[in-house]
Amino acid sequence: MMRVITCLSVDHNLSFVVLAALMCVVGATVTIGLFRRALQNEGLRRHGWNFLTAVSAGSAIWATHFIAMLGYRPSAPVTFDPVLTLVSILIAITGSGIGFSICAKWQDRSGTIIGGGALGLAIAAMHYVGMFAYRVEGIVSWNQAYVMSSIALAVGLSVASMAAAYRWAHGAKRHVTTVLLGFSIVVLHFVGMAAFEVSPVAGAGAGVDSAAFSAMALSILIGAMIILGTGISSYLIDDRTRAASNEQLQRMASHDPLTGLANRRALLERIDAGFLSGDHFGYLLVDLDQFKVVNDTYGHAVGDVLLVDVADRIRRVVGPNGFVARIGADELAILLSGTDEDAVGIAYEIILALADPFEILGDIVFTGCSIGICRTERAETAEGLMQRADIALNEAKRTGRNRVFSYEEGMLEKVAARHQLETDLKTALENHEFRLVYQPIRDLRSERTVGFEALIRWHHPTRGLVSPADFIPLAEELGCIVAIGGWVLAEACREAATWQDGMYVAVNVSAVQFRTPLLFAHVTQALAESGLPAHRLEVELTETAIVSHGTHVAQTLEALRALGIKVAMDDFGTGYSSLAHLRDLPLDRIKIDRSFVATAATDNSSMAVLRAVTQLGRDIGIATLGEGVETVEQMRLLKSLGCDAAQGYLIGKPGAVEPASSDLSADGAFAAKAAR
């Protein structure tokens, strides 16, 4: 040990020792960094990184050795053999390449031992070949114990370095690999130099050959340039490339590729961050109107350009203080600081901005939007915030296009209740929860009941009686009105078949039923199974449904009338209110809406409608019926105008029909039991 210390402190120029150590540290650091890149890659990329690792390691080993050798102070002149000097660096690079390649390919204990051992032997081989290139004018002797010790230490430290490279790839301990590799180079050199002894020859000159010194200096410079130029540059270039790739991947992961806006993932991260920091802001959900129509009409290319232009307009309106994201095909979301009034103001500015036409690829395209708003104060999570804004958006769309609606307390509960009602409605028919009640229809000439209108009631097991106004529109929306309507027809015909005196039953038919081919089948099946004559069935359809579905409805009505079934227009006056419809459509009865009956005595317009409809009905042979009759005065008015029939609470409330008592007297003692 003392020999090694003496060799280091006495036989060497410490300045060169420090420079050699610095070169060793830099070289080992770069080498391990490149080796870790090799471990992270496969195939040709790994081979490329292994080559750079070998060049860096070999150059570091070689440069460390010869810089230290320049600092060695022998007692005799020296020269360097250029061939062996070149061979030594090739040995360092080749041997290092073999060792690191083995370690990269077999990342287990055997790979560590074999690869690390090969690396240690390469360090030793380079050193001793380099020493043979060191030609000194004197008698050279070697201490074999130090030689063997140096080789053993180089191999052991190299194996330990490779083991550390696998075990500690991250954190502060990753530097252990570099330290061990550096030690293996330095220890090998100085223990090996302790084994080297020179006895000067009498009469020998002094000093170092200047040409050899220049060659060595140039070689060291080249070695340093190789280490720093190839190793560090490659490492930094790869880091920059990786950073650019990661940045691109991050942008792709967080942005919509079409519009360049943030995507749903980035939006959720921003909202979550806002909740964590306690920030208050508004969330605007924007849904484009008629976007599918644009795609279907002009093609997806125009639709894509439209989305880009819409995004640009919204960005300009929102400005730098807002965060805009695309979260669906035609949905965008905006985060805005400020008050609720500020958010509403921006929302209307967006509507105005999108109202202007878009000129796209030679076409003029129009669109609009509906916007739902919710503030963070009304939600506790990002999901809750987005859910509430979606509820507000649906409300905005329900009330019309180009609308803004802010979420209000209780809306979520209403949606949940509606969802539960939808679920219950889908099973209500199967669970036999529907009932029919019948409201009498009175002929005003004979003052006798001539029929009943079948009205559906839903007796919910927990909610009790659910109003038809609540569940009929819902059933139409869900499509289950077709099955429910089929049951109503069958049940009404079955009960009507038991009535006396040939009274008819009127059944309301939904517009949704009229749009399906099942209606005709349901009607014929109900008549066949009940045995009810076709002329005792009357189907009722609202004026709006009849007019808005035009030709198809007219054809269905004609087919029903061909069977002998009567057809009535319900709630006349609440829809298009065109008298031409009475002339053109195949109708047997017009039911005048209760609003005209209730106000005719005090409102001239209502009176004019009553008079015109009853007169036209007489002229074209269509019977008329006044709905909602609740007073004797209303009954007398209808009778005086020549109305054929009436219906309302004055005549009888909806209830069950007693088959044996279906004959009703003129004084109003009707057979229908009032619903309680």
C-alpha positions as CSV (number, residue, x, y, z in Angstrom):
1,M,0.0,0.0,0.0
2,M,2.8,2.4,0.9
3,R,4.4,1.7,-2.5
4,V,1.2,2.8,-4.2
5,I,1.0,6.0,-2.1
6,T,4.6,6.8,-2.8
7,C,4.1,6.2,-6.5
8,L,1.1,8.5,-6.5
9,S,2.5,11.3,-4.4
10,V,6.2,11.2,-5.2
11,D,6.7,9.6,-8.7
12,H,3.9,11.7,-10.3
13,N,3.3,15.3,-11.0
14,L,0.1,16.0,-9.0
15,S,-1.2,18.4,-11.6
16,F,-1.3,15.7,-14.2
17,V,-2.8,13.3,-11.6
18,V,-5.7,15.7,-11.0
19,L,-6.2,16.2,-14.7
20,A,-6.2,12.4,-15.3
21,A,-8.7,12.0,-12.4
22,L,-10.9,14.7,-13.9
23,M,-10.8,13.1,-17.3
24,C,-11.7,9.7,-15.7
25,V,-14.7,11.2,-13.9
26,V,-16.0,12.9,-17.0
27,G,-15.4,9.8,-19.1
28,A,-17.0,7.5,-16.6
29,T,-20.0,9.7,-16.2
30,V,-20.6,10.0,-20.0
31,T,-19.9,6.2,-20.4
32,I,-22.5,5.2,-17.9
33,G,-25.0,7.6,-19.3
34,L,-24.6,6.2,-22.8
35,F,-24.7,2.6,-21.4
36,R,-28.1,3.4,-19.7
37,R,-29.3,4.6,-23.1
38,A,-28.3,1.3,-24.6
39,L,-30.2,-0.6,-21.9
40,Q,-33.3,1.4,-22.7
41,N,-33.2,0.5,-26.5
42,E,-33.5,-2.6,-28.6
43,G,-32.1,-3.8,-31.9
44,L,-30.0,-1.5,-34.0
45,R,-30.5,1.4,-31.7
46,R,-29.0,-0.6,-28.9
47,H,-26.0,-1.5,-31.1
48,G,-25.5,2.2,-31.9
49,W,-25.6,3.2,-28.2
50,N,-23.2,0.3,-27.4
51,F,-20.8,1.6,-30.0
52,L,-20.9,5.1,-28.5
53,T,-20.4,3.6,-25.1
54,A,-17.4,1.7,-26.2
55,V,-15.8,4.7,-27.8
56,S,-16.5,6.8,-24.8
57,A,-15.2,4.2,-22.3
58,G,-12.1,3.3,-24.3
59,S,-11.2,6.9,-24.9
60,A,-11.7,7.7,-21.2
61,I,-9.5,4.7,-20.1
62,W,-6.8,5.5,-22.6
63,A,-6.8,9.3,-22.0
64,T,-6.7,8.8,-18.2
65,H,-3.7,6.4,-18.6
66,F,-1.7,8.6,-20.8
67,I,-2.4,11.9,-19.0
68,A,-1.2,10.2,-15.9
69,M,1.8,8.8,-17.7
70,L,2.7,12.4,-18.8
71,G,2.8,13.2,-15.1
72,Y,5.1,10.2,-14.3
73,R,8.6,11.3,-13.5
74,P,11.1,8.5,-14.4
75,S,14.8,8.8,-13.7
76,A,15.6,8.2,-17.4
77,P,14.6,9.5,-20.8
78,V,11.4,8.0,-22.4
79,T,9.8,7.7,-25.8
80,F,6.5,6.2,-26.9
81,D,6.0,3.4,-29.5
82,P,3.3,4.9,-31.8
83,V,2.1,1.4,-33.0
84,L,1.6,0.1,-29.5
85,T,0.1,3.4,-28.5
86,L,-2.5,3.0,-31.2
87,V,-3.0,-0.7,-30.4
88,S,-3.7,0.3,-26.7
89,I,-6.6,2.6,-27.6
90,L,-8.1,0.0,-30.0
91,I,-7.9,-2.6,-27.2
92,A,-9.6,-0.2,-24.8
93,I,-12.5,0.6,-27.2
94,T,-12.9,-3.0,-28.5
95,G,-12.7,-4.6,-25.0
96,S,-15.1,-2.1,-23.5
97,G,-17.5,-2.6,-26.4
98,I,-17.5,-6.4,-25.8
99,G,-18.0,-6.0,-22.1
100,F,-20.8,-3.5,-22.3
101,S,-22.6,-5.4,-25.1
102,I,-22.6,-8.6,-23.0
103,C,-24.0,-6.6,-20.1
104,A,-26.7,-5.0,-22.3
105,K,-27.7,-8.3,-23.9
106,W,-27.8,-10.5,-20.8
107,Q,-29.1,-8.4,-17.9
108,D,-28.6,-11.0,-15.3
109,R,-25.9,-12.3,-12.9
110,S,-24.0,-14.1,-15.6
111,G,-24.1,-11.1,-17.9
112,T,-22.9,-8.9,-15.1
113,I,-19.9,-11.2,-14.3
114,I,-18.9,-12.0,-17.8
115,G,-19.5,-8.5,-19.2
116,G,-18.0,-6.7,-16.2
117,G,-15.0,-9.1,-16.2
118,A,-14.4,-8.4,-19.9
119,L,-14.5,-4.6,-19.2
120,G,-12.0,-5.0,-16.3
121,L,-9.7,-7.1,-18.5
122,A,-9.9,-4.5,-21.2
123,I,-8.9,-1.8,-18.8
124,A,-5.9,-3.9,-17.7
125,A,-4.9,-4.9,-21.2
126,M,-5.0,-1.3,-22.3
127,H,-2.8,-0.2,-19.4
128,Y,-0.1,-2.8,-19.8
129,V,0.0,-2.5,-23.6
130,G,0.3,1.2,-23.1
131,M,3.1,0.6,-20.6
132,F,5.0,-1.5,-23.2
133,A,4.6,1.5,-25.5
134,Y,6.4,3.5,-22.8
135,R,10.0,3.1,-23.8
136,V,12.4,4.1,-21.1
137,E,16.3,4.1,-21.3
138,G,16.9,2.0,-18.3
139,I,16.3,-1.5,-16.8
140,V,12.5,-2.1,-16.2
141,S,11.3,-4.6,-13.6
142,W,7.8,-5.5,-12.6
143,N,6.4,-6.5,-9.2
144,Q,4.1,-9.4,-10.1
145,A,2.0,-9.1,-6.9
146,Y,1.1,-5.5,-7.8
147,V,0.4,-6.5,-11.4
148,M,-2.0,-9.3,-10.4
149,S,-3.6,-7.1,-7.7
150,S,-4.2,-4.3,-10.2
151,I,-5.9,-6.7,-12.7
152,A,-8.0,-8.3,-9.9
153,L,-9.1,-4.9,-8.6
154,A,-10.0,-3.7,-12.1
155,V,-12.1,-6.8,-12.8
156,G,-13.8,-6.7,-9.4
157,L,-14.7,-3.0,-9.5
158,S,-15.9,-3.3,-13.1
159,V,-18.2,-6.2,-12.2
160,A,-19.5,-4.2,-9.2
161,S,-20.1,-1.2,-11.4
162,M,-22.2,-3.2,-13.9
163,A,-24.2,-4.7,-11.0
164,A,-24.9,-1.2,-9.7
165,A,-26.0,-0.1,-13.1
166,Y,-28.8,-2.6,-13.1
167,R,-29.8,-2.2,-9.5
168,W,-29.7,1.6,-9.1
169,A,-30.8,3.2,-12.4
170,H,-32.5,6.2,-10.7
171,G,-32.0,8.4,-7.8
172,A,-28.9,9.4,-6.0
173,K,-27.5,5.9,-5.9
174,R,-27.2,5.8,-9.7
175,H,-23.9,7.7,-9.3
176,V,-22.5,4.6,-7.5
177,T,-22.0,3.0,-10.9
178,T,-20.0,6.0,-12.2
179,V,-17.8,6.0,-9.0
180,L,-17.1,2.3,-9.3
181,L,-16.2,2.5,-12.9
182,G,-13.9,5.5,-12.3
183,F,-12.2,3.6,-9.4
184,S,-11.6,0.6,-11.6
185,I,-9.7,2.8,-14.1
186,V,-7.7,4.8,-11.5
187,V,-6.9,1.9,-9.2
188,L,-5.7,-0.2,-12.1
189,H,-3.4,2.5,-13.3
190,F,-1.8,3.5,-10.1
191,V,-1.5,0.0,-8.6
192,G,-0.1,-1.0,-12.0
193,M,2.4,1.9,-11.9
194,A,3.5,0.8,-8.4
195,A,4.5,-2.5,-10.0
196,F,6.7,-0.6,-12.5
197,E,10.3,0.1,-11.5
198,V,13.1,1.7,-13.6
199,S,16.8,1.5,-13.0
200,P,18.7,4.1,-15.1
201,V,21.6,3.0,-17.3
202,A,24.9,4.8,-16.8
203,G,25.5,7.4,-19.5
204,A,21.9,7.7,-20.5
205,G,20.5,11.1,-21.5
206,A,17.8,13.0,-19.7
207,G,14.4,14.3,-20.5
208,V,11.5,13.3,-22.8
209,D,11.7,13.3,-26.5
210,S,9.8,16.4,-27.8
211,A,8.2,14.7,-30.8
212,A,6.9,11.9,-28.5
213,F,5.6,14.5,-26.1
214,S,3.8,16.4,-28.9
215,A,2.3,13.2,-30.2
216,M,1.1,12.3,-26.8
217,A,-0.4,15.7,-26.2
218,L,-2.3,15.5,-29.5
219,S,-3.5,12.0,-28.7
220,I,-4.8,13.1,-25.4
221,L,-6.6,16.1,-27.0
222,I,-8.1,13.8,-29.6
223,G,-9.2,11.4,-26.8
224,A,-10.8,14.2,-24.9
225,M,-12.6,15.4,-28.0
226,I,-13.9,11.9,-28.6
227,I,-15.2,11.7,-25.1
228,L,-16.7,15.1,-25.0
229,G,-17.5,15.5,-28.6
230,T,-19.2,12.1,-29.3
231,G,-20.3,11.0,-25.9
232,I,-21.7,14.2,-24.4
233,S,-23.0,15.5,-27.7
234,S,-24.8,12.3,-28.5
235,Y,-26.2,12.1,-25.0
236,L,-27.4,15.7,-25.2
237,I,-28.8,15.3,-28.7
238,D,-30.7,12.2,-27.6
239,D,-32.0,14.1,-24.5
240,R,-33.2,16.9,-26.7
241,T,-34.8,14.5,-29.1
242,R,-36.4,12.6,-26.3
243,A,-37.6,15.9,-24.8
244,A,-39.1,17.0,-28.1
245,S,-40.7,13.6,-28.6
246,N,-42.1,13.7,-25.1
247,E,-43.4,17.2,-25.6
248,Q,-45.0,16.1,-28.9
249,L,-46.5,13.1,-27.2
250,Q,-47.7,15.2,-24.3
251,R,-49.3,17.6,-26.7
252,M,-50.9,14.8,-28.6
253,A,-52.2,13.3,-25.4
254,S,-53.7,16.6,-24.2
255,H,-54.9,18.4,-27.4
256,D,-57.4,17.8,-30.1
257,P,-55.5,17.1,-33.4
258,L,-58.1,18.9,-35.5
259,T,-58.7,22.2,-33.8
260,G,-55.6,22.4,-31.6
261,L,-57.8,22.9,-28.6
262,A,-57.2,21.1,-25.3
263,N,-59.0,17.7,-25.1
264,R,-61.1,16.1,-22.4
265,R,-58.1,14.8,-20.5
266,A,-56.5,18.2,-20.3
267,L,-59.8,19.7,-19.3
268,L,-60.3,17.3,-16.5
269,E,-56.8,17.9,-15.2
270,R,-57.5,21.7,-15.3
271,I,-60.8,21.3,-13.4
272,D,-59.3,19.0,-10.9
273,A,-56.5,21.4,-10.3
274,G,-59.0,24.2,-9.8
275,F,-61.0,22.2,-7.2
276,L,-57.8,21.3,-5.3
277,S,-56.7,25.0,-5.2
278,G,-60.2,26.2,-4.2
279,D,-60.6,28.3,-7.3
280,H,-64.1,29.4,-8.4
281,F,-64.8,29.5,-12.1
282,G,-67.6,28.9,-14.6
283,Y,-67.9,25.9,-16.8
284,L,-69.6,26.4,-20.2
285,L,-70.7,23.5,-22.3
286,V,-71.2,24.4,-25.9
287,D,-73.1,22.1,-28.3
288,L,-73.2,23.0,-32.0
289,D,-76.6,23.0,-33.6
290,Q,-77.2,21.1,-36.9
291,F,-73.6,19.9,-37.1
292,K,-74.7,16.5,-38.4
293,V,-76.8,18.2,-41.0
294,V,-73.7,20.1,-42.2
295,N,-71.7,16.8,-42.4
296,D,-74.5,15.0,-44.3
297,T,-75.1,17.9,-46.6
298,Y,-71.6,19.2,-47.4
299,G,-69.4,16.3,-46.4
300,H,-67.0,15.7,-43.5
301,A,-64.3,17.9,-45.0
302,V,-66.5,20.9,-44.7
303,G,-67.5,19.7,-41.2
304,D,-63.9,19.6,-40.1
305,V,-63.2,23.1,-41.4
306,L,-66.3,24.3,-39.7
307,L,-65.1,22.9,-36.4
308,V,-61.7,24.7,-36.8
309,D,-63.4,28.0,-37.7
310,V,-65.8,27.6,-34.7
311,A,-62.9,27.0,-32.4
312,D,-61.1,30.1,-33.7
313,R,-64.2,32.3,-33.2
314,I,-64.7,31.0,-29.7
315,R,-61.0,31.5,-28.8
316,R,-61.3,35.1,-29.9
317,V,-64.4,35.7,-27.8
318,V,-63.0,34.0,-24.7
319,G,-59.6,35.6,-24.9
320,P,-56.4,34.7,-23.0
321,N,-58.2,34.4,-19.6
322,G,-60.3,31.4,-20.6
323,F,-59.6,27.8,-21.3
324,V,-61.2,26.2,-24.3
325,A,-61.4,22.4,-25.0
326,R,-63.0,20.1,-27.5
327,I,-64.6,17.2,-25.7
328,G,-66.9,15.7,-28.3
329,A,-67.6,15.6,-32.0
330,D,-69.7,18.8,-31.8
331,E,-69.1,19.8,-28.1
332,L,-66.7,22.3,-26.7
333,A,-66.1,23.3,-23.1
334,I,-64.9,26.6,-21.6
335,L,-63.5,27.4,-18.2
336,L,-63.9,31.1,-17.2
337,S,-63.0,33.0,-14.2
338,G,-65.3,35.8,-12.9
339,T,-69.0,35.9,-11.9
340,D,-72.0,34.0,-13.2
341,E,-73.0,37.1,-15.0
342,D,-69.7,37.2,-16.7
343,A,-70.1,33.6,-17.9
344,V,-73.6,34.3,-19.2
345,G,-72.3,37.4,-21.0
346,I,-69.5,35.4,-22.7
347,A,-72.0,32.7,-23.6
348,Y,-74.2,35.1,-25.5
349,E,-71.2,36.6,-27.2
350,I,-70.3,33.1,-28.4
351,I,-73.9,32.6,-29.7
352,L,-73.7,35.9,-31.6
353,A,-70.2,35.0,-33.0
354,L,-71.4,31.7,-34.3
355,A,-74.6,33.2,-35.8
356,D,-72.6,34.7,-38.6
357,P,-72.3,32.5,-41.7
358,F,-69.1,30.5,-42.4
359,E,-67.6,30.5,-45.9
360,I,-66.0,27.1,-46.3
361,L,-64.6,25.6,-49.5
362,G,-66.9,27.8,-51.6
363,D,-70.0,27.0,-49.5
364,I,-71.9,29.2,-47.1
365,V,-72.6,27.3,-44.0
366,F,-74.7,28.2,-41.0
367,T,-74.6,26.9,-37.5
368,G,-75.5,27.9,-34.0
369,C,-75.1,26.6,-30.5
370,S,-76.8,26.0,-27.2
371,I,-74.8,26.6,-24.0
372,G,-75.2,25.1,-20.5
373,I,-73.4,26.8,-17.6
374,C,-72.5,25.6,-14.1
375,R,-70.2,27.1,-11.6
376,T,-67.8,25.2,-9.4
377,E,-69.7,26.4,-6.3
378,R,-72.5,24.1,-7.3
379,A,-70.4,20.9,-7.6
380,E,-67.8,19.1,-5.6
381,T,-65.9,17.2,-8.4
382,A,-65.0,17.7,-12.0
383,E,-67.5,14.9,-12.9
384,G,-70.3,16.6,-11.0
385,L,-69.5,20.0,-12.6
386,M,-69.7,18.5,-16.1
387,Q,-72.8,16.6,-15.3
388,R,-74.6,19.7,-14.1
389,A,-73.5,21.7,-17.1
390,D,-74.8,18.9,-19.3
391,I,-78.2,19.1,-17.6
392,A,-78.3,22.9,-18.1
393,L,-77.4,22.4,-21.8
394,N,-80.2,19.9,-22.2
395,E,-82.6,22.4,-20.7
396,A,-81.3,25.1,-23.1
397,K,-81.9,22.8,-26.1
398,R,-85.3,21.8,-24.8
399,T,-86.4,25.4,-24.7
400,G,-85.1,26.2,-28.2
401,R,-81.9,26.7,-30.1
402,N,-79.3,29.4,-29.5
403,R,-80.2,29.5,-25.8
404,V,-78.1,29.8,-22.6
405,F,-79.2,28.1,-19.4
406,S,-77.4,28.2,-16.1
407,Y,-77.7,25.2,-13.7
408,E,-80.0,25.8,-10.8
409,E,-80.3,23.9,-7.5
410,G,-82.6,20.9,-7.8
411,M,-82.1,20.3,-11.5
412,L,-79.9,17.3,-10.8
413,E,-82.6,15.8,-8.5
414,K,-85.2,16.4,-11.2
415,V,-83.1,14.6,-13.8
416,A,-82.6,11.7,-11.4
417,A,-86.3,11.5,-10.7
418,R,-87.0,11.6,-14.4
419,H,-84.5,8.8,-15.0
420,Q,-86.2,6.7,-12.3
421,L,-89.5,7.5,-13.9
422,E,-88.2,6.3,-17.2
423,T,-87.0,3.1,-15.7
424,D,-90.4,2.5,-13.9
425,L,-92.3,3.4,-17.1
426,K,-90.5,0.7,-19.1
427,T,-91.8,-2.0,-16.7
428,A,-95.2,-0.5,-15.9
429,L,-97.1,-2.3,-18.6
430,E,-95.5,-5.6,-17.7
431,N,-96.4,-5.0,-14.1
432,H,-100.0,-4.2,-14.9
433,E,-99.8,-0.7,-13.4
434,F,-102.0,1.0,-16.0
435,R,-105.7,1.4,-15.8
436,L,-108.3,2.9,-18.1
437,V,-111.0,5.3,-17.0
438,Y,-113.8,6.6,-19.2
439,Q,-115.3,10.1,-19.6
440,P,-118.8,10.2,-21.0
441,I,-119.6,12.0,-24.3
442,R,-123.1,13.6,-24.5
443,D,-125.1,14.2,-27.6
444,L,-126.5,17.7,-27.3
445,R,-129.6,17.0,-29.3
446,S,-130.8,13.8,-27.5
447,E,-129.1,14.8,-24.3
448,R,-128.0,11.2,-23.9
449,T,-124.6,9.6,-23.5
450,V,-123.4,8.2,-26.9
451,G,-119.9,7.1,-26.0
452,F,-116.9,7.3,-23.7
453,E,-113.4,8.5,-24.1
454,A,-110.8,6.1,-22.8
455,L,-108.2,7.8,-20.6
456,I,-105.1,6.0,-19.3
457,R,-104.0,6.3,-15.6
458,W,-100.8,5.0,-14.1
459,H,-101.0,3.8,-10.6
460,H,-97.3,3.8,-9.6
461,P,-96.6,1.4,-6.6
462,T,-94.7,4.1,-4.7
463,R,-95.6,7.4,-6.3
464,G,-99.3,6.8,-6.5
465,L,-101.3,8.2,-9.4
466,V,-99.0,9.7,-12.0
467,S,-100.5,12.3,-14.3
468,P,-100.7,11.5,-18.0
469,A,-99.2,14.9,-18.6
470,D,-96.0,13.6,-16.9
471,F,-95.7,10.2,-18.4
472,I,-97.3,10.3,-21.9
473,P,-94.6,12.7,-23.4
474,L,-91.9,10.6,-21.7
475,A,-93.4,7.4,-23.2
476,E,-93.4,9.0,-26.6
477,E,-89.8,10.1,-26.2
478,L,-88.7,6.6,-25.1
479,G,-90.8,4.8,-27.8
480,C,-92.7,2.6,-25.3
481,I,-95.8,4.6,-26.2
482,V,-96.3,2.1,-29.1
483,A,-96.7,-0.9,-26.7
484,I,-98.7,1.1,-24.2
485,G,-101.0,2.4,-27.0
486,G,-101.5,-1.1,-28.3
487,W,-102.6,-2.2,-24.8
488,V,-105.0,0.8,-24.5
489,L,-106.6,-0.1,-27.8
490,A,-107.1,-3.7,-26.8
491,E,-108.4,-2.9,-23.3
492,A,-110.7,-0.2,-24.5
493,C,-112.2,-2.4,-27.2
494,R,-112.6,-5.3,-24.8
495,E,-114.5,-3.1,-22.3
496,A,-116.6,-1.3,-24.9
497,A,-117.8,-4.6,-26.3
498,T,-119.6,-5.1,-23.0
499,W,-121.5,-1.8,-23.2
500,Q,-125.2,-1.7,-24.1
501,D,-127.0,0.5,-26.7
502,G,-124.1,0.5,-29.2
503,M,-122.1,3.2,-27.5
504,Y,-118.7,3.9,-29.0
505,V,-115.3,4.3,-27.4
506,A,-112.9,7.1,-28.3
507,V,-109.2,6.3,-27.9
508,N,-106.3,8.8,-28.1
509,V,-103.6,7.7,-30.5
510,S,-100.1,9.2,-30.2
511,A,-98.4,10.7,-33.2
512,V,-95.6,8.3,-32.5
513,Q,-98.0,5.4,-33.0
514,F,-99.2,6.9,-36.3
515,R,-95.6,6.9,-37.6
516,T,-95.2,3.1,-37.1
517,P,-96.8,0.4,-39.2
518,L,-98.0,-1.3,-36.0
519,L,-101.0,1.0,-35.5
520,F,-103.1,-0.6,-38.1
521,A,-102.2,-4.1,-36.8
522,H,-103.0,-3.1,-33.2
523,V,-106.4,-1.7,-34.2
524,T,-107.4,-4.7,-36.3
525,Q,-106.2,-7.1,-33.6
526,A,-108.1,-5.2,-30.9
527,L,-111.3,-5.3,-32.9
528,A,-110.9,-9.0,-33.7
529,E,-110.1,-10.1,-30.2
530,S,-112.9,-8.1,-28.5
531,G,-115.5,-8.6,-31.1
532,L,-116.3,-4.8,-31.1
533,P,-117.8,-3.6,-34.4
534,A,-115.4,-1.1,-36.1
535,H,-118.0,1.7,-36.2
536,R,-118.0,1.7,-32.4
537,L,-114.3,2.7,-32.3
538,E,-113.1,6.2,-32.7
539,V,-109.4,7.1,-32.8
540,E,-108.4,10.6,-31.8
541,L,-105.3,12.4,-33.0
542,T,-104.2,16.0,-32.2
543,E,-104.3,18.6,-34.9
544,T,-100.5,19.2,-34.7
545,A,-99.8,15.5,-35.1
546,I,-102.1,15.2,-38.1
547,V,-100.7,18.2,-40.0
548,S,-97.0,17.9,-39.2
549,H,-96.9,14.3,-40.5
550,G,-99.0,15.0,-43.6
551,T,-99.2,12.3,-46.3
552,H,-98.3,9.3,-44.1
553,V,-100.9,10.1,-41.5
554,A,-103.6,10.8,-44.1
555,Q,-103.0,7.4,-45.7
556,T,-103.3,5.7,-42.3
557,L,-106.5,7.6,-41.5
558,E,-108.0,6.5,-44.9
559,A,-107.1,2.9,-44.1
560,L,-108.7,3.1,-40.7
561,R,-111.9,4.7,-42.1
562,A,-112.1,2.0,-44.8
563,L,-112.6,-0.5,-41.9
564,G,-115.5,1.6,-40.6
565,I,-113.5,3.2,-37.7
566,K,-114.2,6.9,-37.0
567,V,-111.5,9.5,-36.9
568,A,-111.5,12.6,-34.7
569,M,-109.2,15.6,-34.5
570,D,-108.5,16.3,-30.9
571,D,-107.7,19.7,-29.3
572,F,-108.6,21.7,-32.4
573,G,-107.4,25.3,-32.2
574,T,-104.2,24.6,-30.2
575,G,-102.0,23.8,-33.2
576,Y,-102.1,25.2,-36.7
577,S,-105.7,26.2,-36.5
578,S,-106.3,26.1,-40.2
579,L,-109.9,25.6,-41.3
580,A,-108.5,24.1,-44.5
581,H,-107.4,21.1,-42.6
582,L,-111.0,20.3,-41.8
583,R,-111.8,20.2,-45.4
584,D,-108.8,18.3,-46.7
585,L,-108.4,15.6,-44.0
586,P,-110.5,12.4,-43.7
587,L,-112.3,13.3,-40.4
588,D,-115.5,12.3,-38.7
589,R,-115.4,14.6,-35.7
590,I,-113.7,17.8,-34.6
591,K,-113.1,18.2,-30.9
592,I,-112.8,21.9,-30.0
593,D,-110.2,22.6,-27.4
594,R,-111.5,23.5,-23.9
595,S,-109.7,26.8,-23.9
596,F,-112.2,28.2,-26.4
597,V,-115.2,26.7,-24.6
598,A,-114.1,28.2,-21.3
599,T,-113.6,31.8,-22.6
600,A,-116.2,32.0,-25.4
601,A,-118.7,33.9,-23.2
602,T,-116.2,36.7,-22.5
603,D,-113.8,36.6,-25.4
604,N,-114.9,37.5,-28.9
605,S,-112.1,35.7,-30.6
606,S,-113.0,32.4,-28.8
607,M,-116.6,32.9,-29.7
608,A,-115.7,33.5,-33.4
609,V,-113.7,30.2,-33.4
610,L,-116.6,28.3,-31.9
611,R,-119.0,29.7,-34.3
612,A,-116.8,29.2,-37.4
613,V,-115.9,25.6,-36.6
614,T,-119.4,24.5,-35.8
615,Q,-120.7,26.1,-38.9
616,L,-118.0,24.6,-41.1
617,G,-118.6,21.2,-39.6
618,R,-122.2,21.4,-40.5
619,D,-121.4,22.6,-44.0
620,I,-118.9,19.8,-44.8
621,G,-120.6,17.1,-42.8
622,I,-118.1,16.7,-39.9
623,A,-119.5,16.4,-36.3
624,T,-118.3,18.8,-33.7
625,L,-117.7,18.3,-30.0
626,G,-116.9,20.9,-27.3
627,E,-114.4,19.8,-24.7
628,G,-114.1,20.9,-21.0
629,V,-117.7,21.8,-20.4
630,E,-118.0,22.7,-16.7
631,T,-121.0,25.0,-16.5
632,V,-124.6,24.9,-17.7
633,E,-124.0,28.2,-19.5
634,Q,-121.2,26.6,-21.6
635,M,-123.5,23.7,-22.4
636,R,-126.3,26.0,-23.5
637,L,-123.9,28.0,-25.6
638,L,-122.6,25.0,-27.5
639,K,-126.1,23.8,-28.1
640,S,-127.2,27.2,-29.4
641,L,-124.3,27.3,-31.8
642,G,-125.3,23.9,-33.2
643,C,-122.4,21.9,-31.7
644,D,-123.2,18.1,-31.9
645,A,-121.7,16.8,-28.6
646,A,-120.0,17.9,-25.4
647,Q,-117.6,16.4,-22.9
648,G,-116.5,17.7,-19.5
649,Y,-116.9,17.5,-15.7
650,L,-120.5,18.9,-15.9
651,I,-121.4,15.8,-17.9
652,G,-119.2,13.4,-16.0
653,K,-115.8,12.8,-14.6
654,P,-113.5,10.0,-15.9
655,G,-114.3,6.7,-14.1
656,A,-115.4,3.1,-14.6
657,V,-118.4,2.2,-16.8
658,E,-121.1,0.0,-15.5
659,P,-122.1,-2.2,-18.5
660,A,-125.6,-2.8,-17.1
661,S,-126.2,1.0,-16.6
662,S,-124.9,2.4,-19.8
663,D,-128.3,4.0,-20.6
664,L,-128.0,7.6,-19.3
665,S,-131.0,9.8,-18.6
666,A,-131.5,13.3,-19.8
667,D,-131.1,14.9,-16.4
668,G,-127.4,14.1,-16.2
669,A,-127.4,10.9,-14.1
670,F,-124.6,9.3,-16.0
671,A,-123.4,5.7,-15.8
672,A,-119.8,6.7,-15.3
673,K,-118.6,6.7,-11.7
674,A,-116.7,9.8,-10.8
675,A,-113.0,9.3,-10.1
676,R,-112.1,10.0,-6.6
